């Protein structure tokens, strides 16, 4: 959790394409994963961590490649959370370079339409795409829970098994109860 960190950027650039740099926060993040204590990182929201030209393919690719290098070297997962442009709501795509899509190994999209919240795999280098789940608030457990699998693909078969869903829910709730979290300052 970097809420209290004033300068969150991991990658910055001036107006000149040749003036990009990885920040001291990137170096701290890299050191955290070298410790072997962490299995994943979630960068939410991407705009806090990437302070460069989102339309410049070389910059986007360098940033994603640097995160992928940490992931590969230390066996961790990286999740970048970003928001679609306003044009995406009108079906006109997301903002920025296509490198955001092409450099990532997988991409999920969350859409909210007609009261449904659908999270669907749009790209997957290692498996099927076009599948996911429809999610809703579970007032009893105070969590967001998948109501049903949608599309055709690997997640659909896995998530028809209610025990899988309950196991994931219980694991997350257990971490929360124990106060386990990740942070870098």
N, C-alpha and C positions, 0 to 999 in steps of 0.2 A: 504494500500500500504506500503510494508516494504522494498522498493527498497533501501532506505538510511540506513536501519538498518544493521549494520555490522554483528552481530551474530543473525541470523534468526532462528536457530534451536529451535524446540519446544521439541525435544526428542533426547537425545544423548546416546552414549555407547562407552566404550573403547573396548579393544579386549576381555575382560572377560564378559560373558553373565550376570553375577551378578552385573555389574557396570552400569546399565542403570539409567537414571534420566530424569525427566521433568525439563526444564530450566526455568529461570526467564521470558523468552518470553512467555512460555506456561502459566505461572501464570498471566502475563499481559493480554494475550488473554482471559483467563478465567474470569478475572475481567471485561474486556470490555463487555462480554456477560451477566454478572451479572447485569450490568447497565440497561439492557432491551432496549437499543437503537438500537440494531442490530438484523436482522432477518436471516442472513446467513453469512457464511464465505467461501471464496474460497482460497485454498492453492495452489498456482501456482508458481512454480513447486514444487512438492512433495519433490524432492531431496534437496531443500533448507531448509526444515522444519524437515525432518527425517534424522538424522545423526547416524544411527545405521546399523546393519547388515540386509539388505533387504531380506536375505534368512532365517533368524531366525524367525520361526513362533511365538514363545512367544513374541518377541519384537514387531513384526508387529501387533499382536493382541492387545497388551497392548497399543500401540500408537493409533490405530483406536478406541479401547474401550474408551480411555480417551477423544477423540474428540466426540464420540457418547454420552458420559456422559454429556458433555457440551450441546450438541444438545438437549438431552432429558430434562435436567434440566431447560433449558431456551427457549425451543420451537424454536430452530434455525435449519437451514439446513447447512450441511457441504458438500462441494465439494472439493475433492482432485484431482488435475490435475497432471497426470504423463505421462511419455512417455514409449511406448512399447520398448522392446529391439530390436536390429537389427534383431534378429531371428524372431520376430513377422512379419516383412515384408515378410519373406519367409514362413509364415504360421506355425511357430514353437512355438508360444505362447509368453507371456510376461516374463520379468525377475523377479526374486525374489520368495519369498515364496507364496504358494497358499493362504496364509492368506490374502494377498492383495485382492484377489477375495472373499474368503469365509467370511471374517469379515465385508465386506461392505454390505449394504442393496441393493445396485444397482450398476451396472457398465455399462458405455457407452463406445463405442469405435468409434474413428474417423479414417476413412480410406480414403486415397486419391489414386484413381486408375482410369486410363483412363480419367483423367480430372474431375472426380466426387469426391466430398467431402461428404461422407456419415457418419452421426452420428447415430449410432444404439444402442438400449438397448440390451446388452448382458446378463445381469442378473437383475432381479427385484423380490425382495422378496414379494412385495405387488401387483403385477400385471403381465401383459404379457411382454414377451421379444421378440426380433426379429423384432422390428419396430423402425422407426425413420424417418429421413429426409435427403434429398439431398440438399446441401447448395451451394450457389454461391454469388459472390460479386454483390451487387446492386449499380451500379455507380451513379444512380440518387440520392439515399438517403445516399450513402456512408456507407452502412452497409452490413453485411453478412445476406442473406435472404434465407429462405427455399424455394426451387423451387417446391418440391413435397414431399409428404409423401411416404415412402417405407416400405415394409413388411406388416405384419398383426398384429394389436394390438391396444391398446387404443390411442396412439398418432396419428395413421393414420386417424381415424375419426375426432379427434379434429382439426387437422391441415389442413383438406380440407377446413375448414371455413376461408376464406381470412380475415374476420374481426378479428378473433383471432390473426392471424399473425400481422395485422396492429396495433392492440391494444398493443401487446407485444412490437413491434417496437416503437410505440409512447411513451409508458411508459419509455423505456430505453432512448430514445432521450430526453424526458423531464427531467429525472434525470441528464443527461449529461449537458443539457443547464443550469439547475439550479446549477450545480457545486456540486451536492451531491455525496460524496464518503465516503469510510470507510478507517480508518487507525489506526495503533497502532505503537508507537515508543518506 
